[in-house]
Amino acid sequence: MRFHGEVRLPAPRDDVFRFFSNARNLQRITPPWLGFRIDAAAPIVMEAGTTIDYRLRLHGVPVRWQSEITVWDPPHRFVDEQRRGPYRRWVHTHSFRADPNGTTVIDDVEYEVPFAPIVAWLVRRDIETIFAFRSAALRTIFPAV
């Protein structure tokens, strides 16, 4: 299964990529109803090979998630892949396309769910809702001038 989303932000690509380079900012663009938090005390250095542990709640069920940054190509893109979590497979490519008036953030997610297709419709709806929240949050963080 795949998800594709784009949001255009009126900010330079370097600024937008810098925001995404701070793993702590993920909480700012994640819906509060997920109860998302990062399990790390020290600053997280983002680079290929970095692993990040999270906790969240999916439909009230506590979930631990670990992702690994498998591609790190500033300021163009990075890829995180689930190493432990609720999906059979989760590969999220974050791309940043510059233009004269700002940056387009592109999210391409390839995922597989357990018990597909029974839960596939529910998961798809959840992903669309989460990324809609994320786009709205990014527009607030990077408002039009």
Rosetta blueprint (number, residue, H / E / L):
1 M L
2 R E
3 F E
4 H E
5 G E
6 E E
7 V E
8 R E
9 L E
10 P L
11 A L
12 P L
13 R H
14 D H
15 D H
16 V H
17 F H
18 R H
19 F H
20 F H
21 S H
22 N L
23 A H
24 R H
25 N H
26 L H
27 Q H
28 R H
29 I H
30 T L
31 P L
32 P H
33 W H
34 L H
35 G L
36 F L
37 R E
38 I E
39 D L
40 A L
41 A L
42 A L
43 P L
44 I L
45 V L
46 M L
47 E L
48 A L
49 G L
50 T L
51 T E
52 I E
53 D E
54 Y E
55 R E
56 L E
57 R E
58 L E
59 H L
60 G L
61 V E
62 P E
63 V E
64 R E
65 W E
66 Q E
67 S E
68 E E
69 I E
70 T E
71 V E
72 W E
73 D E
74 P L
75 P L
76 H L
77 R E
78 F E
79 V E
80 D E
81 E E
82 Q E
83 R E
84 R E
85 G L
86 P L
87 Y L
88 R L
89 R E
90 W E
91 V E
92 H E
93 T E
94 H E
95 S E
96 F E
97 R E
98 A E
99 D E
100 P L
101 N L
102 G E
103 T E
104 T E
105 V E
106 I E
107 D E
108 D E
109 V E
110 E E
111 Y E
112 E E
113 V L
114 P L
115 F L
116 A L
117 P L
118 I L
119 V L
120 A H
121 W H
122 L H
123 V H
124 R H
125 R H
126 D H
127 I H
128 E H
129 T H
130 I H
131 F H
132 A H
133 F H
134 R H
135 S H
136 A H
137 A H
138 L H
139 R H
140 T H
141 I H
142 F L
143 P L
144 A L
145 V L
